[in-house]
Amino acid sequence: MERPTGVTVLAILYVLAAVFFFLAAAVSGYLAQVASTTQLGEIPYAELFFAFSGIFFSITGTVWLITAYGLWKGRGWGWWLAVIFTAFGLISSLLSLPKGVVGIVVLGAILYYLTRRHVREFFGV
């Protein structure tokens, strides 16, 4: 079965998100270094905060890249990861109302799309 166009778009968006997470990790690593050598280091735990932020962003970027691969290749686990991340994002948007309205609309549409029959059939779920 040929990959649905929407799945291709989602996979590309996951790759772009992963790139941004990796950039955030690099910036966090840089700020950890700056914190250790400047007045920023006088803020309690600044260096540790930036170091752990960099680790978090690196792990998150890696997971999103793995999810993009699963979506691209039509793996069932890729579908599950995308559904789980989308559901978490949707819950987060619901908890941040009223400013989460855009997230609710976008993530709701993605979740709706992922649960369509032809998409599930592509992933074998």
N, CA, C and O atoms as CSV, one atom per row, in Angstrom:
chain,resi,resn,atom,element,x,y,z
A,1,MET,N,N,0.842,-1.181,0.000
A,1,MET,CA,C,0.000,0.000,0.000
A,1,MET,C,C,0.888,1.246,0.000
A,1,MET,O,O,1.911,1.294,0.682
A,2,GLU,N,N,0.486,2.228,-0.761
A,2,GLU,CA,C,1.248,3.470,-0.855
A,2,GLU,C,C,1.004,4.334,0.382
A,2,GLU,O,O,-0.099,4.376,0.928
A,3,ARG,N,N,2.069,5.024,0.807
A,3,ARG,CA,C,1.974,5.867,2.009
A,3,ARG,C,C,1.024,7.040,1.738
A,3,ARG,O,O,1.181,7.739,0.737
A,4,PRO,N,N,0.041,7.261,2.619
A,4,PRO,CA,C,-0.855,8.411,2.455
A,4,PRO,C,C,-0.089,9.728,2.548
A,4,PRO,O,O,0.884,9.838,3.294
A,5,THR,N,N,-0.533,10.717,1.791
A,5,THR,CA,C,0.148,12.019,1.755
A,5,THR,C,C,0.210,12.661,3.136
A,5,THR,O,O,1.231,13.244,3.503
A,6,GLY,N,N,-0.859,12.559,3.895
A,6,GLY,CA,C,-0.869,13.150,5.236
A,6,GLY,C,C,0.167,12.535,6.149
A,6,GLY,O,O,0.739,13.222,6.995
A,7,VAL,N,N,0.415,11.238,5.985
A,7,VAL,CA,C,1.442,10.565,6.795
A,7,VAL,C,C,2.820,11.100,6.418
A,7,VAL,O,O,3.672,11.303,7.283
A,8,THR,N,N,3.032,11.325,5.129
A,8,THR,CA,C,4.304,11.911,4.677
A,8,THR,C,C,4.506,13.288,5.300
A,8,THR,O,O,5.592,13.607,5.783
A,9,VAL,N,N,3.458,14.095,5.285
A,9,VAL,CA,C,3.529,15.442,5.870
A,9,VAL,C,C,3.838,15.350,7.362
A,9,VAL,O,O,4.691,16.084,7.862
A,10,LEU,N,N,3.156,14.456,8.077
A,10,LEU,CA,C,3.409,14.305,9.516
A,10,LEU,C,C,4.836,13.854,9.787
A,10,LEU,O,O,5.478,14.353,10.711
A,11,ALA,N,N,5.342,12.913,8.990
A,11,ALA,CA,C,6.714,12.441,9.186
A,11,ALA,C,C,7.705,13.594,9.006
A,11,ALA,O,O,8.652,13.731,9.781
A,12,ILE,N,N,7.486,14.410,7.996
A,12,ILE,CA,C,8.378,15.562,7.752
A,12,ILE,C,C,8.282,16.552,8.912
A,12,ILE,O,O,9.295,17.101,9.347
A,13,LEU,N,N,7.069,16.781,9.414
A,13,LEU,CA,C,6.907,17.693,10.549
A,13,LEU,C,C,7.594,17.157,11.800
A,13,LEU,O,O,8.154,17.931,12.577
A,14,TYR,N,N,7.558,15.848,12.001
A,14,TYR,CA,C,8.268,15.243,13.132
A,14,TYR,C,C,9.781,15.429,12.988
A,14,TYR,O,O,10.470,15.682,13.977
A,15,VAL,N,N,10.297,15.306,11.770
A,15,VAL,CA,C,11.734,15.533,11.548
A,15,VAL,C,C,12.086,16.987,11.850
A,15,VAL,O,O,13.091,17.262,12.505
A,16,LEU,N,N,11.259,17.916,11.373
A,16,LEU,CA,C,11.522,19.335,11.645
A,16,LEU,C,C,11.475,19.629,13.141
A,16,LEU,O,O,12.300,20.387,13.651
A,17,ALA,N,N,10.521,19.036,13.842
A,17,ALA,CA,C,10.446,19.220,15.292
A,17,ALA,C,C,11.693,18.658,15.968
A,17,ALA,O,O,12.227,19.261,16.900
A,18,ALA,N,N,12.154,17.499,15.494
A,18,ALA,CA,C,13.374,16.903,16.058
A,18,ALA,C,C,14.571,17.825,15.859
A,18,ALA,O,O,15.398,17.982,16.758
A,19,VAL,N,N,14.659,18.434,14.681
A,19,VAL,CA,C,15.760,19.374,14.412
A,19,VAL,C,C,15.713,20.529,15.407
A,19,VAL,O,O,16.748,20.940,15.933
A,20,PHE,N,N,14.518,21.052,15.665
A,20,PHE,CA,C,14.401,22.150,16.631
A,20,PHE,C,C,14.778,21.699,18.042
A,20,PHE,O,O,15.394,22.460,18.788
A,21,PHE,N,N,14.418,20.479,18.413
A,21,PHE,CA,C,14.828,19.966,19.721
A,21,PHE,C,C,16.354,19.848,19.801
A,21,PHE,O,O,16.945,20.171,20.831
A,22,PHE,N,N,16.989,19.391,18.725
A,22,PHE,CA,C,18.447,19.283,18.726
A,22,PHE,C,C,19.101,20.671,18.788
A,22,PHE,O,O,20.130,20.842,19.442
A,23,LEU,N,N,18.510,21.653,18.117
A,23,LEU,CA,C,19.022,23.026,18.215
A,23,LEU,C,C,18.868,23.553,19.649
A,23,LEU,O,O,19.767,24.206,20.178
A,24,ALA,N,N,17.726,23.264,20.264
A,24,ALA,CA,C,17.512,23.677,21.658
A,24,ALA,C,C,18.525,23.006,22.577
A,24,ALA,O,O,19.000,23.614,23.536
A,25,ALA,N,N,18.857,21.747,22.282
A,25,ALA,CA,C,19.871,21.042,23.082
A,25,ALA,C,C,21.228,21.712,22.933
A,25,ALA,O,O,21.955,21.871,23.913
A,26,ALA,N,N,21.570,22.105,21.714
A,26,ALA,CA,C,22.854,22.776,21.489
A,26,ALA,C,C,22.909,24.122,22.209
A,26,ALA,O,O,23.923,24.471,22.813
A,27,VAL,N,N,21.819,24.868,22.140
A,27,VAL,CA,C,21.764,26.164,22.830
A,27,VAL,C,C,21.856,25.957,24.345
A,27,VAL,O,O,22.541,26.712,25.035
A,28,SER,N,N,21.174,24.948,24.856
A,28,SER,CA,C,21.238,24.657,26.294
A,28,SER,C,C,22.653,24.282,26.716
A,28,SER,O,O,23.131,24.708,27.767
A,29,GLY,N,N,23.317,23.481,25.887
A,29,GLY,CA,C,24.706,23.133,26.179
A,29,GLY,C,C,25.602,24.353,26.184
A,29,GLY,O,O,26.473,24.491,27.043
A,30,TYR,N,N,25.388,25.244,25.218
A,30,TYR,CA,C,26.157,26.486,25.167
A,30,TYR,C,C,25.889,27.334,26.418
A,30,TYR,O,O,26.819,27.873,27.019
A,31,LEU,N,N,24.623,27.446,26.800
A,31,LEU,CA,C,24.281,28.245,27.983
A,31,LEU,C,C,24.833,27.629,29.266
A,31,LEU,O,O,25.185,28.351,30.199
A,32,ALA,N,N,24.909,26.308,29.316
A,32,ALA,CA,C,25.523,25.654,30.476
A,32,ALA,C,C,26.994,26.047,30.565
A,32,ALA,O,O,27.510,26.299,31.654
A,33,GLN,N,N,27.663,26.097,29.419
A,33,GLN,CA,C,29.066,26.502,29.392
A,33,GLN,C,C,29.211,27.972,29.787
A,33,GLN,O,O,30.102,28.329,30.559
A,34,VAL,N,N,28.335,28.815,29.257
A,34,VAL,CA,C,28.372,30.244,29.588
A,34,VAL,C,C,28.103,30.443,31.081
A,34,VAL,O,O,28.749,31.263,31.735
A,35,ALA,N,N,27.145,29.685,31.608
A,35,ALA,CA,C,26.795,29.822,33.023
A,35,ALA,C,C,27.969,29.481,33.926
A,35,ALA,O,O,28.099,30.033,35.018
A,36,SER,N,N,28.818,28.576,33.474
A,36,SER,CA,C,29.938,28.175,34.323
A,36,SER,C,C,31.079,29.191,34.282
A,36,SER,O,O,31.965,29.158,35.136
A,37,THR,N,N,31.066,30.086,33.303
A,37,THR,CA,C,32.196,31.008,33.152
A,37,THR,C,C,31.816,32.479,33.267
A,37,THR,O,O,32.677,33.339,33.086
A,38,THR,N,N,30.558,32.798,33.561
A,38,THR,CA,C,30.133,34.199,33.643
A,38,THR,C,C,29.326,34.434,34.907
A,38,THR,O,O,29.207,33.553,35.759
A,39,GLN,N,N,28.773,35.635,35.015
A,39,GLN,CA,C,27.949,35.986,36.165
A,39,GLN,C,C,26.658,35.173,36.205
A,39,GLN,O,O,26.033,35.052,37.258
A,40,LEU,N,N,26.262,34.622,35.075
A,40,LEU,CA,C,25.083,33.760,35.055
A,40,LEU,C,C,25.285,32.583,36.000
A,40,LEU,O,O,24.323,32.035,36.537
A,41,GLY,N,N,26.540,32.201,36.197
A,41,GLY,CA,C,26.866,31.108,37.099
A,41,GLY,C,C,26.567,31.412,38.552
A,41,GLY,O,O,26.538,30.509,39.387
A,42,GLU,N,N,26.342,32.688,38.858
A,42,GLU,CA,C,25.998,33.059,40.225
A,42,GLU,C,C,24.554,32.716,40.561
A,42,GLU,O,O,24.182,32.667,41.733
A,43,ILE,N,N,23.746,32.480,39.546
A,43,ILE,CA,C,22.368,32.048,39.772
A,43,ILE,C,C,22.428,30.589,40.215
A,43,ILE,O,O,23.023,29.758,39.529
A,44,PRO,N,N,21.821,30.274,41.347
A,44,PRO,CA,C,21.911,28.897,41.849
A,44,PRO,C,C,21.422,27.872,40.823
A,44,PRO,O,O,20.322,27.990,40.283
A,45,TYR,N,N,22.240,26.891,40.574
A,45,TYR,CA,C,21.917,25.749,39.711
A,45,TYR,C,C,21.700,26.101,38.238
A,45,TYR,O,O,21.139,25.288,37.503
A,46,ALA,N,N,22.121,27.272,37.786
A,46,ALA,CA,C,21.920,27.656,36.382
A,46,ALA,C,C,22.630,26.682,35.448
A,46,ALA,O,O,22.050,26.223,34.464
A,47,GLU,N,N,23.877,26.369,35.756
A,47,GLU,CA,C,24.635,25.462,34.896
A,47,GLU,C,C,23.976,24.080,34.846
A,47,GLU,O,O,23.850,23.481,33.778
A,48,LEU,N,N,23.562,23.589,36.003
A,48,LEU,CA,C,22.903,22.286,36.078
A,48,LEU,C,C,21.573,22.293,35.312
A,48,LEU,O,O,21.248,21.338,34.606
A,49,PHE,N,N,20.814,23.379,35.463
A,49,PHE,CA,C,19.537,23.502,34.753
A,49,PHE,C,C,19.748,23.423,33.245
A,49,PHE,O,O,19.049,22.677,32.559
A,50,PHE,N,N,20.709,24.188,32.723
A,50,PHE,CA,C,20.941,24.184,31.279
A,50,PHE,C,C,21.494,22.852,30.797
A,50,PHE,O,O,21.173,22.409,29.695
A,51,ALA,N,N,22.311,22.221,31.603
A,51,ALA,CA,C,22.852,20.912,31.224
A,51,ALA,C,C,21.738,19.876,31.135
A,51,ALA,O,O,21.663,19.132,30.157
A,52,PHE,N,N,20.876,19.821,32.142
A,52,PHE,CA,C,19.772,18.869,32.109
A,52,PHE,C,C,18.757,19.205,31.015
A,52,PHE,O,O,18.156,18.309,30.423
A,53,SER,N,N,18.572,20.497,30.754
A,53,SER,CA,C,17.689,20.890,29.651
A,53,SER,C,C,18.236,20.355,28.328
A,53,SER,O,O,17.479,19.859,27.493
A,54,GLY,N,N,19.528,20.456,28.144
A,54,GLY,CA,C,20.149,19.944,26.922
A,54,GLY,C,C,19.967,18.443,26.773
A,54,GLY,O,O,19.705,17.944,25.678
A,55,ILE,N,N,20.107,17.733,27.872
A,55,ILE,CA,C,19.905,16.270,27.839
A,55,ILE,C,C,18.453,15.957,27.494
A,55,ILE,O,O,18.181,15.097,26.657
A,56,PHE,N,N,17.516,16.662,28.144
A,56,PHE,CA,C,16.095,16.454,27.874
A,56,PHE,C,C,15.776,16.712,26.402
A,56,PHE,O,O,15.096,15.909,25.763
A,57,PHE,N,N,16.269,17.839,25.861
A,57,PHE,CA,C,15.989,18.169,24.462
A,57,PHE,C,C,16.611,17.150,23.517
A,57,PHE,O,O,16.020,16.828,22.486
A,58,SER,N,N,17.778,16.645,23.845
A,58,SER,CA,C,18.424,15.622,23.001
A,58,SER,C,C,17.612,14.328,22.978
A,58,SER,O,O,17.409,13.734,21.919
A,59,ILE,N,N,17.158,13.903,24.136
A,59,ILE,CA,C,16.355,12.676,24.210
A,59,ILE,C,C,15.037,12.857,23.461
A,59,ILE,O,O,14.620,11.985,22.698
A,60,THR,N,N,14.388,13.994,23.686
A,60,THR,CA,C,13.116,14.260,23.022
A,60,THR,C,C,13.292,14.316,21.506
A,60,THR,O,O,12.484,13.753,20.767
A,61,GLY,N,N,14.329,14.984,21.044
A,61,GLY,CA,C,14.599,15.046,19.607
A,61,GLY,C,C,14.835,13.672,19.015
A,61,GLY,O,O,14.379,13.380,17.910
A,62,THR,N,N,15.543,12.831,19.740
A,62,THR,CA,C,15.813,11.471,19.266
A,62,THR,C,C,14.519,10.668,19.163
A,62,THR,O,O,14.303,9.955,18.184
A,63,VAL,N,N,13.662,10.785,20.174
A,63,VAL,CA,C,12.385,10.056,20.154
A,63,VAL,C,C,11.504,10.545,19.004
A,63,VAL,O,O,10.843,9.739,18.349
A,64,TRP,N,N,11.487,11.843,18.757
A,64,TRP,CA,C,10.679,12.373,17.655
A,64,TRP,C,C,11.253,11.938,16.304
A,64,TRP,O,O,10.503,11.696,15.359
A,65,LEU,N,N,12.565,11.839,16.215
A,65,LEU,CA,C,13.181,11.363,14.971
A,65,LEU,C,C,12.845,9.891,14.736
A,65,LEU,O,O,12.577,9.488,13.604
A,66,ILE,N,N,12.859,9.100,15.786
A,66,ILE,CA,C,12.485,7.688,15.680
A,66,ILE,C,C,11.010,7.570,15.272
A,66,ILE,O,O,10.652,6.718,14.459
A,67,THR,N,N,10.167,8.427,15.842
A,67,THR,CA,C,8.752,8.424,15.474
A,67,THR,C,C,8.575,8.785,14.001
A,67,THR,O,O,7.764,8.175,13.305
A,68,ALA,N,N,9.324,9.765,13.530
A,68,ALA,CA,C,9.256,10.154,12.114
A,68,ALA,C,C,9.640,8.980,11.219
A,68,ALA,O,O,9.012,8.752,10.184
A,69,TYR,N,N,10.662,8.242,11.614
A,69,TYR,CA,C,11.081,7.066,10.843
A,69,TYR,C,C,9.952,6.029,10.803
A,69,TYR,O,O,9.656,5.466,9.749
A,70,GLY,N,N,9.328,5.784,11.955
A,70,GLY,CA,C,8.228,4.829,12.016
A,70,GLY,C,C,7.052,5.255,11.156
A,70,GLY,O,O,6.427,4.422,10.499
A,71,LEU,N,N,6.745,6.548,11.154
A,71,LEU,CA,C,5.676,7.049,10.297
A,71,LEU,C,C,6.036,6.883,8.823
A,71,LEU,O,O,5.218,6.430,8.022
A,72,TRP,N,N,7.259,7.251,8.477
A,72,TRP,CA,C,7.713,7.199,7.087
A,72,TRP,C,C,7.672,5.766,6.542
A,72,TRP,O,O,7.268,5.532,5.404
A,73,LYS,N,N,8.096,4.823,7.374
A,73,LYS,CA,C,8.174,3.424,6.947
A,73,LYS,C,C,6.870,2.649,7.158
A,73,LYS,O,O,6.776,1.487,6.766
A,74,GLY,N,N,5.869,3.277,7.772
A,74,GLY,CA,C,4.595,2.613,7.979
A,74,GLY,C,C,4.612,1.564,9.076
A,74,GLY,O,O,3.879,0.577,9.007
A,75,ARG,N,N,5.429,1.768,10.071
A,75,ARG,CA,C,5.515,0.831,11.185
A,75,ARG,C,C,4.386,1.090,12.180
A,75,ARG,O,O,4.056,2.244,12.456
A,76,GLY,N,N,3.804,0.045,12.708
A,76,GLY,CA,C,2.728,0.187,13.680
A,76,GLY,C,C,3.148,0.954,14.917
A,76,GLY,O,O,2.373,1.753,15.443
A,77,TRP,N,N,4.373,0.722,15.392
A,77,TRP,CA,C,4.849,1.425,16.583
A,77,TRP,C,C,5.003,2.925,16.308
A,77,TRP,O,O,4.863,3.736,17.223
A,78,GLY,N,N,5.287,3.295,15.068
A,78,GLY,CA,C,5.369,4.713,14.710
A,78,GLY,C,C,4.010,5.378,14.828
A,78,GLY,O,O,3.895,6.513,15.289
A,79,TRP,N,N,2.974,4.646,14.399
A,79,TRP,CA,C,1.605,5.149,14.523
A,79,TRP,C,C,1.254,5.325,16.001
A,79,TRP,O,O,0.710,6.356,16.397
A,80,TRP,N,N,1.567,4.310,16.814
A,80,TRP,CA,C,1.259,4.383,18.244
A,80,TRP,C,C,1.972,5.552,18.907
A,80,TRP,O,O,1.367,6.277,19.696
A,81,LEU,N,N,3.249,5.742,18.595
A,81,LEU,CA,C,3.980,6.869,19.188
A,81,LEU,C,C,3.354,8.196,18.780
A,81,LEU,O,O,3.193,9.087,19.615
A,82,ALA,N,N,2.997,8.339,17.504
A,82,ALA,CA,C,2.380,9.582,17.031
A,82,ALA,C,C,1.039,9.817,17.721
A,82,ALA,O,O,0.731,10.945,18.105
A,83,VAL,N,N,0.248,8.774,17.880
A,83,VAL,CA,C,-1.046,8.911,18.551
A,83,VAL,C,C,-0.841,9.307,20.016
A,83,VAL,O,O,-1.544,10.181,20.524
A,84,ILE,N,N,0.098,8.684,20.683
A,84,ILE,CA,C,0.356,8.994,22.095
A,84,ILE,C,C,0.846,10.437,22.255
A,84,ILE,O,O,0.354,11.165,23.117
A,85,PHE,N,N,1.818,10.853,21.426
A,85,PHE,CA,C,2.328,12.233,21.527
A,85,PHE,C,C,1.237,13.247,21.204
A,85,PHE,O,O,1.139,14.294,21.845
A,86,THR,N,N,0.417,12.926,20.204
A,86,THR,CA,C,-0.669,13.837,19.837
A,86,THR,C,C,-1.691,13.925,20.964
A,86,THR,O,O,-2.177,15.013,21.275
A,87,ALA,N,N,-2.018,12.803,21.572
A,87,ALA,CA,C,-2.973,12.806,22.687
A,87,ALA,C,C,-2.430,13.601,23.875
A,87,ALA,O,O,-3.164,14.373,24.492
A,88,PHE,N,N,-1.146,13.415,24.195
A,88,PHE,CA,C,-0.547,14.202,25.287
A,88,PHE,C,C,-0.591,15.694,24.971
A,88,PHE,O,O,-0.899,16.510,25.840
A,89,GLY,N,N,-0.285,16.041,23.737
A,89,GLY,CA,C,-0.344,17.444,23.330
A,89,GLY,C,C,-1.752,18.000,23.420
A,89,GLY,O,O,-1.952,19.146,23.821
A,90,LEU,N,N,-2.721,17.188,23.047
A,90,LEU,CA,C,-4.116,17.600,23.115
A,90,LEU,C,C,-4.544,17.834,24.570
A,90,LEU,O,O,-5.219,18.817,24.874
A,91,ILE,N,N,-4.149,16.931,25.451
A,91,ILE,CA,C,-4.460,17.095,26.881
A,91,ILE,C,C,-3.790,18.352,27.421
A,91,ILE,O,O,-4.402,19.109,28.175
A,92,SER,N,N,-2.542,18.576,27.040
A,92,SER,CA,C,-1.828,19.776,27.475
A,92,SER,C,C,-2.532,21.043,26.991
A,92,SER,O,O,-2.644,22.021,27.730
A,93,SER,N,N,-3.000,21.018,25.754
A,93,SER,CA,C,-3.724,22.175,25.215
A,93,SER,C,C,-5.037,22.398,25.950
A,93,SER,O,O,-5.427,23.536,26.211
A,94,LEU,N,N,-5.709,21.313,26.279
A,94,LEU,CA,C,-6.961,21.433,27.035
A,94,LEU,C,C,-6.722,22.046,28.410
A,94,LEU,O,O,-7.535,22.829,28.900
A,95,LEU,N,N,-5.601,21.685,29.025
A,95,LEU,CA,C,-5.290,22.207,30.357
A,95,LEU,C,C,-4.838,23.660,30.325
A,95,LEU,O,O,-4.820,24.329,31.358
A,96,SER,N,N,-4.475,24.148,29.148
A,96,SER,CA,C,-3.992,25.527,29.053
A,96,SER,C,C,-5.001,26.450,28.367
A,96,SER,O,O,-4.635,27.468,27.779
A,97,LEU,N,N,-6.269,26.072,28.455
A,97,LEU,CA,C,-7.302,26.944,27.881
A,97,LEU,C,C,-7.300,28.279,28.593
A,97,LEU,O,O,-7.028,28.295,29.793
A,98,PRO,N,N,-7.580,29.388,27.957
A,98,PRO,CA,C,-8.069,29.553,26.596
A,98,PRO,C,C,-6.971,29.653,25.537
A,98,PRO,O,O,-7.262,29.602,24.342
A,99,LYS,N,N,-5.719,29.794,25.960
A,99,LYS,CA,C,-4.671,29.968,24.952
A,99,LYS,C,C,-4.333,28.689,24.203
A,99,LYS,O,O,-3.582,28.738,23.229
A,100,GLY,N,N,-4.861,27.545,24.625
A,100,GLY,CA,C,-4.584,26.283,23.958
A,100,GLY,C,C,-5.556,25.939,22.842
A,100,GLY,O,O,-5.542,24.816,22.337
A,101,VAL,N,N,-6.400,26.887,22.448
A,101,VAL,CA,C,-7.429,26.616,21.446
A,101,VAL,C,C,-6.818,26.179,20.121
A,101,VAL,O,O,-7.299,25.226,19.508
A,102,VAL,N,N,-5.780,26.851,19.673
A,102,VAL,CA,C,-5.150,26.487,18.401
A,102,VAL,C,C,-4.584,25.076,18.481
A,102,VAL,O,O,-4.731,24.295,17.540
A,103,GLY,N,N,-3.948,24.747,19.577
A,103,GLY,CA,C,-3.414,23.403,19.762
A,103,GLY,C,C,-4.502,22.349,19.744
A,103,GLY,O,O,-4.321,21.265,19.189
A,104,ILE,N,N,-5.624,22.668,20.348
A,104,ILE,CA,C,-6.745,21.724,20.365
A,104,ILE,C,C,-7.226,21.453,18.952
A,104,ILE,O,O,-7.474,20.304,18.585
A,105,VAL,N,N,-7.358,22.504,18.158
A,105,VAL,CA,C,-7.842,22.344,16.777
A,105,VAL,C,C,-6.837,21.552,15.945
A,105,VAL,O,O,-7.211,20.590,15.273
A,106,VAL,N,N,-5.573,21.947,15.985
A,106,VAL,CA,C,-4.551,21.292,15.163
A,106,VAL,C,C,-4.329,19.848,15.605
A,106,VAL,O,O,-4.345,18.933,14.781
A,107,LEU,N,N,-4.125,19.646,16.895
A,107,LEU,CA,C,-3.864,18.290,17.388
A,107,LEU,C,C,-5.097,17.399,17.269
A,107,LEU,O,O,-4.978,16.198,17.027
A,108,GLY,N,N,-6.272,17.983,17.437
A,108,GLY,CA,C,-7.504,17.226,17.237
A,108,GLY,C,C,-7.620,16.751,15.789
A,108,GLY,O,O,-8.021,15.615,15.536
A,109,ALA,N,N,-7.270,17.621,14.842
A,109,ALA,CA,C,-7.311,17.235,13.425
A,109,ALA,C,C,-6.296,16.135,13.129
A,109,ALA,O,O,-6.586,15.209,12.371
A,110,ILE,N,N,-5.105,16.233,13.724
A,110,ILE,CA,C,-4.073,15.201,13.506
A,110,ILE,C,C,-4.543,13.870,14.083
A,110,ILE,O,O,-4.408,12.829,13.440
A,111,LEU,N,N,-5.092,13.901,15.291
A,111,LEU,CA,C,-5.577,12.668,15.910
A,111,LEU,C,C,-6.723,12.065,15.092
A,111,LEU,O,O,-6.786,10.848,14.917
A,112,TYR,N,N,-7.613,12.899,14.601
A,112,TYR,CA,C,-8.701,12.433,13.747
A,112,TYR,C,C,-8.123,11.753,12.502
A,112,TYR,O,O,-8.550,10.661,12.127
A,113,TYR,N,N,-7.151,12.410,11.870
A,113,TYR,CA,C,-6.550,11.854,10.653
A,113,TYR,C,C,-5.869,10.510,10.938
A,113,TYR,O,O,-6.036,9.554,10.180
A,114,LEU,N,N,-5.112,10.441,12.015
A,114,LEU,CA,C,-4.395,9.205,12.337
A,114,LEU,C,C,-5.324,8.028,12.591
A,114,LEU,O,O,-4.923,6.874,12.447
A,115,THR,N,N,-6.551,8.314,12.966
A,115,THR,CA,C,-7.487,7.234,13.267
A,115,THR,C,C,-8.400,6.883,12.083
A,115,THR,O,O,-9.310,6.066,12.231
A,116,ARG,N,N,-8.170,7.485,10.922
A,116,ARG,CA,C,-8.955,7.137,9.735
A,116,ARG,C,C,-8.558,5.746,9.259
A,116,ARG,O,O,-7.411,5.328,9.415
A,117,ARG,N,N,-9.514,5.039,8.680
A,117,ARG,CA,C,-9.334,3.645,8.274
A,117,ARG,C,C,-8.127,3.461,7.336
A,117,ARG,O,O,-7.309,2.570,7.564
A,118,HIS,N,N,-8.004,4.295,6.282
A,118,HIS,CA,C,-6.909,4.095,5.326
A,118,HIS,C,C,-5.538,4.335,5.964
A,118,HIS,O,O,-4.548,3.723,5.563
A,119,VAL,N,N,-5.485,5.219,6.948
A,119,VAL,CA,C,-4.217,5.479,7.642
A,119,VAL,C,C,-3.875,4.294,8.545
A,119,VAL,O,O,-2.740,3.818,8.547
A,120,ARG,N,N,-4.847,3.826,9.302
A,120,ARG,CA,C,-4.613,2.665,10.170
A,120,ARG,C,C,-4.229,1.434,9.346
A,120,ARG,O,O,-3.374,0.650,9.760
A,121,GLU,N,N,-4.853,1.266,8.192
A,121,GLU,CA,C,-4.526,0.126,7.334
A,121,GLU,C,C,-3.079,0.211,6.834
A,121,GLU,O,O,-2.387,-0.802,6.733
A,122,PHE,N,N,-2.633,1.434,6.523
A,122,PHE,CA,C,-1.241,1.613,6.091
A,122,PHE,C,C,-0.269,1.151,7.169
A,122,PHE,O,O,0.771,0.563,6.871
A,123,PHE,N,N,-0.616,1.424,8.420
A,123,PHE,CA,C,0.250,1.039,9.541
A,123,PHE,C,C,-0.023,-0.372,10.053
A,123,PHE,O,O,0.722,-0.894,10.883
A,124,GLY,N,N,-1.080,-0.976,9.562
A,124,GLY,CA,C,-1.412,-2.325,9.996
A,124,GLY,C,C,-1.939,-2.394,11.420
A,124,GLY,O,O,-1.744,-3.388,12.119
A,125,VAL,N,N,-2.610,-1.324,11.842
A,125,VAL,CA,C,-3.182,-1.307,13.200
A,125,VAL,C,C,-4.700,-1.184,13.137
A,125,VAL,O,O,-5.361,-1.153,14.175
